[in-house]
Amino acid sequence: MHKTRRIMRDNPQYKKIEIEFLFMDYDDIGLITGKGLVTRVYGKDGWVEM
């Protein structure tokens, strides 16, 4: 999540960011694992694929 915060801080033109995370689902809890993959960002020109 820290990487995502840096992307948003360093690129104020982005209003939204789409990220794919691995998700581990157990009987009583679900966990997000890994660093995540930024798939696209939303700015003044709309969605842009990464």
N, C-alpha and C positions, 0 to 999 in steps of 0.2 A: 504494500500500500504506500510505502514511502516513495517509491519510484513514481507512482501516480500523482502524488502530491507535488513532486518536483516538476513533472511534465506540466501540470496545471499552473504552477507558480511561474515557471520559465516561459510559458506561452499564454499570456492573458487573452489572446484572441480566441482561444478555445473556450467554449461555453459548456460542452459536455464531452465525455470520453467514454468509449465502450471498451470493456475489458472482459476477456474470457479467463475464468479461473477453473482449476481442477477442484472438484468438490467431492469429499469423502463423506458418505452418509452411513452412520451407525444407527443402532436401534434407538438410542436416546439423544443423539447429538449429531450435528452436521458440521464439518470443518472445511474451510477454504484452505487449499494447499498450494504451494508453489508461488512463483512471482507474478503470475498472470501475464496475459498477452494483450497488448493494446491492439484492437482490431480496426478502430476508426475514431475520428475526432469530429466534433461539430463546431464550426466557426461561422463567420459571416457568409461564406459561400455554401453552407450546408455541410452535409456529411462528407468526409474525405477518408478513403481507405488508407490504411497504413501498410 
